[in-house]
Amino acid sequence: MSTAFIPAESVAPRLKVHQQTFRFMDQHPVYIQVIAMDHSAWVWISSAARALFQATQQQQPQQQQQQDSTGGKGGGGGGGGGGGGSFGDFAMAMPPFRPGQAPVSSLLLGNSLEETSTSIARRLATKFKCQFLVNVDIPPSMDNEMLVAFAERKLLEMLQSIDLMGSITKS
């Protein structure tokens, strides 16, 4: 008994990545990445990613030198920690089941006292009626609230301008 190979239909990609950089007060870069999936999106917001990218470029020759001197077991950059383009706080929110209800949300990783990623995830889930995973990597500073508000406004503009193949529908 043999089974013939039947090619599958061609399927459009169900995952799209969108990235943009904005300038806050003409000096602080804010990086936003949206990974759009079916009925959900993963959002990453950072104001510290540039330092990570510059450090990575500068460390490449140093890492090669370390690998040569340690027999190929050099230490490397890597993420983590506060700022510098790290993962940041990670929250998830689901849209409300009934009108008038609050969305279900949870902080998956990060400081439970910091509500930035959870708040943004809740607002996005309510507005777009789909699941949102949100990372926020904005280091604390005096203008943190203004920077977060700027980043969220730019994120909304970005989400409204992206054709997400029906995976996120506007309310």
N, C-alpha and C positions, 0 to 999 in steps of 0.2 A: 504494500500500500504506500503510495507516494503522495505527497502534498505539493501542489504547485505554488510557486511564489507568486503572490498577487501584489503588485505595487500599490501602495497606499495613495490616496488622492493627495495632491499638493495642498498644503495647508499654509495659510499666511502665518507669519510669526505672531505668537501671543505674548511676546515680551518685547517692549521697546524702551530704550534708554534715551533720556533727554537731559542735557546738561547746559547750564547757563551760568555766567558770572556777572554779578552786578556790583556797582560801587556805591557804598553807603557814605554820604557826605563827601564824595569825591576822593576818599582816601582808603577806607576799609573795604577790601574785596569780600563779597559774600558769594559762596559757591553753592549752587543748588543742583541736585541730581534727582530725577524722577525715573523710577523704573515702573512702567505701566504694565499691568497684567490684566487678566480677565477679572473684572469686578473688584480690583484692588490695585493699590499703588504703594510703592516704597519710596519715601522721600528722605533725602539726606541733605541737611543744611549745615554749612560750616563757614566760619569766618577766619579759620586758622589753617586752612588746607595749603595755602601758598607756602607757608613756612615748611610744611612737610615735603612738598614737591622740591623746593630749593635744597633742603637738607638731603633728600634722596639723591639728587644730582651731584651734590658735593661729596657725599659719602661713597659713591660708587668706586672711585679710585682708592679710597682708604680701605673699603671692604676688600677689594682685590688684594691690596697689600697685606691686610690681616690674614686673608685666606692663604696667601703664599707663605707667610711666616708661621701659620698654625697647621699647615698641612691640609688646607681645604676646609677647616672648621671655624671660619671667622664668624665673629658676632655680627649681627646685622641690625639695621634700623628697626623696622617693625612699628606697628601701631600701638594704641593704648595710651593711657594717661590723659591728662586734661589738656585740651588744645592741641595745636600742631596737626590738625586733620585727623583726629582720632574718631572712633566710633560714636562717642558721646552718649547721651541718654537715648534709650530706645523704647518707644511706646507703640501700642497698637490700639486701634479703636474700630468698633463695628457700628454701623448706622443704627438708629433707633428702630425697634420693631413696629412701633405704632407712633402716629403723629403725637407730638407733645411729650414723648418720653425722652429721657437723656440717652445718649449713645453709651454703649458699654466700652470701657477703656481700661487699660492696664499698663503700668510701667514694667517692661520686661527686663531691662538692664539699666543700671544707673542709680543716681541718688534719689531716694524717695521724697526728699524735701524739694527737689527741683521738679516743677510741674510743666516746664516749657514744652517738651515734646508731647506729653499727654494732652495738654490743652490744645495744641495745634492739631493733633490727631483727632480729637473729639470734634473740633470745629469743621475739619475737612470731611469727616465721616458724615456729619449732619448735613453739610452743604451738598456734597456729591453723592450721598446715599450708597456708599460702598466702603469696603475695608481699607484702612490706611495704616501703614507701618511708618513711623516717623523717627528719624535720628536727628538730634540737634547737637551740634558741636560749636557752641558759641561761648568762649571763655567769659567768666564774670568780669564786669567792668562797670564804670559809672554810667555809660551810655548803653548798657545791655538791653534794657527794655525798649529803647528806640531802635536798636539794631535788630532785635527779634521782631518788632512790629514791621520794620522795613522788609525783612526777609520773608515774613508771612505774606505781606502785600505782594511782593514780587513773585512768590510761589503761586498765589492765586491767579495773578496775571498769566503766569507760565502755564498753569493747568488749564485755564480757559482758552489759551491759544493753541494748545496741543490737540491734535486729532488723535484721540486714544482708541480709535476703532470701536467706539461704543462701550468700552469697558468702564468708563466713567461718564455718567450722564449728568448734565447740569440740572439743578432743580429750578 
